[in-house]
Amino acid sequence: MKALDQIMEALFVPYRERVPDVGKIVEAMLGDGMIAAESEIENDHVAFRTLGVRHLGLASFEKIFLHHGYTKMEAYHFEKKKLDAYWYAPPDPKYPRIFISELRVQDLSETAQAIIHKFTNPLTADPVDALNLDDAKQVGDFFHKPLWDLPTAAEYERLAEESEYAAWVIYNRYYLNHYTISVHELDEFNTLEKFNAFLEGIGVKLNTAGGKIKVSPDGLLRQSSSVAKMIPATFSCGTTQEIPGSYVEFAERLPLAEFQHLDRSNLNRVHRREGFEAGNADKIFESTFREQTQK
């Protein structure tokens, strides 16, 4: 097994255990005969959240995937959420795209910055530089390794007041934020309208920010997502409360204009809409926001 395969497995196994909707959806897909095995599901992309501070953020985290053959692609900016992001194209179509976002910490209030720096300032070097990136186990362990101490409940709440993204990262760290089912690769439920109806039929709550289906201006990238499940979190002060965990996304990539005449059986990744869309992603981020999780 290639190192990249092992790294993806190291990411996905704990994520699957922590996000009950994953197993629920897969079991229902199997039960309905939508797929014959979980391996038939195409993972459109996986996403990570980072903090834009010294020794961390995009510049650090991307090294892992660039080392394993990923190519850095377009940038995206989210002014209101104070985020920047890039997507990364895989070395082979069998691997998912990568979407990494970063909080512009310097754009937060001094109070919020002070809370974040309290936890990140003790890092005196880029932790990725200490890894043997060819050692899949070491890299896999890194995703779940605590790089900083846990916050108090009060610190978490103060960050959440200003940036729910910041609060999510300060507690969850580099945990996989979501993986994405490519619904256009399914035979019968190959549109988001059909797949969303299936999801709601099995009790999966969908993110309604910007509508259940977020559509790019060209109409060729359509995305939906589940609402993050609440997970028990124990803070450094000893308080335990539920906070948003991770979620599942669903993507439908339509054929580009010059390939729309092709029979569906002849379509592959190069024929379909590539990349991402800031307007869609802006609303997908809200899958972990209280406006969605507390409905």
C-alpha positions as CSV (number, residue, x, y, z in Angstrom):
1,M,0.0,0.0,0.0
2,K,1.4,3.4,-1.0
3,A,2.1,5.9,1.8
4,L,-0.6,8.2,0.5
5,D,-3.2,5.4,0.7
6,Q,-2.1,4.8,4.3
7,I,-2.3,8.5,5.2
8,M,-5.8,8.7,3.8
9,E,-6.8,5.6,5.8
10,A,-5.3,7.1,8.9
11,L,-7.4,10.2,8.4
12,F,-10.7,8.4,7.5
13,V,-10.9,5.7,10.1
14,P,-11.1,8.0,13.2
15,Y,-13.3,10.4,11.3
16,R,-15.7,7.7,10.5
17,E,-15.9,6.6,14.1
18,R,-16.4,10.2,15.3
19,V,-19.1,11.1,12.7
20,P,-22.0,8.7,13.0
21,D,-23.7,10.1,9.9
22,V,-20.9,8.5,7.8
23,G,-21.8,4.9,8.8
24,K,-25.5,5.7,8.8
25,I,-25.3,7.0,5.2
26,V,-23.1,4.1,4.0
27,E,-25.3,1.5,5.5
28,A,-28.4,3.0,4.0
29,M,-26.7,3.2,0.6
30,L,-25.8,-0.5,0.8
31,G,-29.2,-1.4,2.0
32,D,-30.9,0.4,-0.9
33,G,-28.5,-1.3,-3.4
34,M,-27.1,2.1,-4.3
35,I,-23.6,0.6,-3.9
36,A,-22.4,-2.9,-3.5
37,A,-19.5,-1.9,-1.3
38,E,-18.3,1.2,0.5
39,S,-15.2,1.3,-1.7
40,E,-17.4,2.2,-4.6
41,I,-18.1,5.7,-3.1
42,E,-15.9,8.3,-4.8
43,N,-14.5,10.8,-2.3
44,D,-14.7,14.2,-4.1
45,H,-12.5,16.0,-1.5
46,V,-11.5,16.2,2.1
47,A,-11.1,19.5,4.0
48,F,-9.0,20.8,6.8
49,R,-9.1,24.0,9.0
50,T,-6.0,25.7,10.2
51,L,-4.9,28.9,12.1
52,G,-2.8,31.5,10.2
53,V,-0.1,32.0,12.8
54,R,3.7,31.5,13.0
55,H,4.8,27.9,12.3
56,L,1.2,26.7,11.5
57,G,-1.5,27.4,8.9
58,L,-1.5,26.7,5.2
59,A,2.3,27.2,4.7
60,S,2.9,24.4,7.2
61,F,0.0,22.0,6.6
62,E,0.2,21.9,2.8
63,K,3.7,20.5,3.0
64,I,2.3,17.1,3.7
65,F,0.2,16.9,0.6
66,L,2.7,18.7,-1.7
67,H,5.2,16.1,-0.7
68,H,2.9,13.3,-1.8
69,G,2.3,14.7,-5.2
70,Y,-0.6,17.2,-4.8
71,T,-0.6,20.4,-6.8
72,K,-1.5,23.7,-5.3
73,M,-4.4,25.3,-7.3
74,E,-6.6,28.3,-6.9
75,A,-7.0,30.6,-3.9
76,Y,-10.2,31.6,-2.3
77,H,-11.0,34.4,0.2
78,F,-13.8,34.8,2.6
79,E,-13.9,38.4,3.9
80,K,-16.7,38.1,6.5
81,K,-15.4,34.9,8.0
82,K,-11.8,36.1,7.8
83,L,-10.6,33.0,6.0
84,D,-8.3,32.2,3.1
85,A,-8.1,28.8,1.4
86,Y,-6.5,26.8,-1.5
87,W,-7.5,23.6,-3.1
88,Y,-5.0,21.0,-4.1
89,A,-5.3,18.6,-7.1
90,P,-4.4,15.0,-6.4
91,P,-1.5,13.1,-8.2
92,D,-4.0,10.5,-9.4
93,P,-7.8,10.7,-9.9
94,K,-8.3,7.9,-7.4
95,Y,-7.4,10.3,-4.6
96,P,-9.6,13.1,-3.3
97,R,-9.0,16.8,-3.9
98,I,-7.8,18.6,-0.8
99,F,-9.3,21.9,0.5
100,I,-7.3,23.7,3.2
101,S,-8.5,26.9,4.8
102,E,-6.8,29.2,7.2
103,L,-8.1,31.8,9.7
104,R,-6.6,35.3,9.3
105,V,-5.9,35.5,13.0
106,Q,-4.5,39.0,12.6
107,D,-7.9,40.3,11.6
108,L,-9.6,39.2,14.8
109,S,-9.9,41.4,17.9
110,E,-6.9,41.7,20.2
111,T,-8.7,39.6,22.8
112,A,-9.3,36.7,20.4
113,Q,-5.8,37.0,19.1
114,A,-4.4,36.8,22.6
115,I,-6.4,33.6,23.3
116,I,-5.2,31.9,20.1
117,H,-1.5,33.0,20.7
118,K,-1.6,31.7,24.2
119,F,-1.9,28.2,22.7
120,T,0.2,28.6,19.6
121,N,3.1,30.7,20.8
122,P,4.8,27.8,22.6
123,L,5.4,26.3,19.2
124,T,9.0,27.3,18.3
125,A,9.2,25.6,15.0
126,D,7.0,24.2,12.2
127,P,5.9,20.8,13.5
128,V,5.6,19.4,10.0
129,D,9.3,19.9,9.5
130,A,9.9,17.4,12.2
131,L,8.0,14.7,10.4
132,N,9.4,12.0,8.1
133,L,6.7,12.7,5.4
134,D,7.4,9.3,3.9
135,D,6.5,7.6,7.2
136,A,2.7,7.1,6.7
137,K,2.1,6.2,10.4
138,Q,4.0,9.2,11.7
139,V,2.0,11.5,9.3
140,G,-1.3,9.8,10.2
141,D,-0.6,10.2,13.9
142,F,0.2,13.8,13.4
143,F,-3.3,14.6,12.3
144,H,-4.6,13.6,15.8
145,K,-1.6,14.8,17.8
146,P,-2.4,17.7,20.2
147,L,-0.1,20.5,19.1
148,W,-1.4,22.8,21.9
149,D,-3.2,22.6,25.2
150,L,-7.0,22.5,25.4
151,P,-8.8,25.8,26.1
152,T,-11.1,26.5,29.0
153,A,-14.8,26.6,28.3
154,A,-14.7,30.4,28.7
155,E,-11.9,30.7,26.2
156,Y,-13.8,28.5,23.7
157,E,-17.0,30.5,24.1
158,R,-15.1,33.9,23.8
159,L,-13.6,32.7,20.5
160,A,-17.0,31.3,19.3
161,E,-18.6,34.7,19.9
162,E,-16.3,36.2,17.3
163,S,-15.3,33.3,15.0
164,E,-17.0,29.9,15.3
165,Y,-14.3,28.7,13.0
166,A,-11.6,29.8,15.5
167,A,-13.4,28.0,18.3
168,W,-13.7,24.8,16.2
169,V,-10.0,24.7,15.4
170,I,-8.7,25.6,18.9
171,Y,-10.5,22.5,20.3
172,N,-10.6,20.1,17.3
173,R,-7.1,21.0,15.9
174,Y,-6.2,19.3,12.6
175,Y,-9.1,16.8,12.8
176,L,-10.6,16.0,9.4
177,N,-13.4,18.5,9.0
178,H,-15.3,16.6,6.3
179,Y,-15.2,14.2,3.4
180,T,-17.4,14.4,0.4
181,I,-19.5,11.9,-1.5
182,S,-19.5,12.4,-5.3
183,V,-23.2,11.9,-6.0
184,H,-22.8,12.3,-9.8
185,E,-20.9,9.0,-9.8
186,L,-24.0,7.1,-8.5
187,D,-26.3,5.4,-10.9
188,E,-29.8,6.3,-9.7
189,F,-29.4,8.9,-7.0
190,N,-27.0,11.0,-9.1
191,T,-28.4,14.4,-8.5
192,L,-28.5,16.3,-5.3
193,E,-32.2,16.6,-5.4
194,K,-32.5,12.8,-5.4
195,F,-29.7,12.2,-2.9
196,N,-30.8,14.9,-0.5
197,A,-34.3,13.4,-0.4
198,F,-32.7,10.0,0.4
199,L,-30.6,11.6,3.2
200,E,-33.6,13.3,4.8
201,G,-35.5,10.1,4.5
202,I,-33.0,8.4,6.7
203,G,-32.9,11.3,9.2
204,V,-29.8,13.2,8.1
205,K,-30.1,16.9,8.9
206,L,-28.9,19.1,6.1
207,N,-27.2,22.5,6.3
208,T,-29.7,25.1,5.0
209,A,-27.4,28.1,4.9
210,G,-27.7,29.5,1.4
211,G,-30.3,26.8,0.7
212,K,-29.9,23.0,1.0
213,I,-28.1,23.0,-2.4
214,K,-25.4,25.6,-2.9
215,V,-24.9,26.3,-6.6
216,S,-21.9,28.0,-8.4
217,P,-22.7,30.9,-10.7
218,D,-22.0,28.7,-13.8
219,G,-24.4,26.1,-12.4
220,L,-21.9,23.3,-12.7
221,L,-20.8,22.7,-9.1
222,R,-23.6,21.9,-6.7
223,Q,-23.0,21.1,-3.0
224,S,-24.9,20.1,0.1
225,S,-23.7,19.0,3.5
226,S,-25.0,17.5,6.7
227,V,-25.0,19.5,9.9
228,A,-22.2,18.6,12.2
229,K,-23.1,16.3,15.1
230,M,-22.5,17.6,18.6
231,I,-19.8,15.8,20.4
232,P,-18.9,15.9,24.1
233,A,-15.8,18.1,24.8
234,T,-14.0,18.3,28.0
235,F,-12.1,21.6,28.5
236,S,-9.0,22.3,30.5
237,C,-11.1,23.7,33.3
238,G,-12.8,20.4,33.7
239,T,-16.1,21.5,32.2
240,T,-17.7,19.1,29.7
241,Q,-20.2,20.4,27.1
242,E,-21.3,19.5,23.6
243,I,-19.6,21.3,20.7
244,P,-19.8,20.8,16.9
245,G,-17.7,18.0,15.5
246,S,-17.2,17.1,11.8
247,Y,-19.8,16.5,9.1
248,V,-20.3,15.0,5.6
249,E,-20.5,16.9,2.3
250,F,-22.1,15.8,-1.0
251,A,-21.0,17.2,-4.3
252,E,-22.5,17.1,-7.8
253,R,-20.1,18.1,-10.6
254,L,-21.8,18.6,-14.0
255,P,-20.1,18.2,-17.4
256,L,-18.4,21.2,-18.9
257,A,-20.3,22.7,-21.9
258,E,-18.0,21.1,-24.4
259,F,-18.7,17.6,-23.0
260,Q,-22.4,17.8,-22.2
261,H,-23.1,15.7,-25.4
262,L,-21.2,12.7,-24.0
263,D,-23.0,9.7,-22.7
264,R,-22.9,9.5,-18.9
265,S,-20.9,6.3,-19.1
266,N,-18.1,8.1,-21.0
267,L,-17.7,10.9,-18.6
268,N,-14.8,11.0,-16.2
269,R,-13.2,13.6,-13.9
270,V,-11.6,15.7,-16.7
271,H,-15.0,16.2,-18.4
272,R,-16.6,17.7,-15.3
273,R,-16.5,21.0,-13.5
274,E,-13.3,21.2,-11.5
275,G,-12.2,23.2,-8.5
276,F,-14.4,25.0,-6.0
277,E,-16.5,28.0,-5.6
278,A,-16.1,30.6,-2.8
279,G,-19.8,31.3,-2.5
280,N,-20.6,27.6,-2.0
281,A,-17.8,27.0,0.4
282,D,-18.8,30.1,2.4
283,K,-22.1,28.4,3.3
284,I,-20.6,24.9,3.7
285,F,-18.4,26.3,6.5
286,E,-21.5,26.9,8.5
287,S,-22.2,23.2,8.9
288,T,-20.4,23.6,12.2
289,F,-22.0,26.9,13.2
290,R,-24.6,27.2,15.9
291,E,-27.3,28.6,13.6
292,Q,-27.3,25.1,12.0
293,T,-26.4,22.8,14.9
294,Q,-28.9,24.3,17.3
295,K,-31.9,24.1,14.9
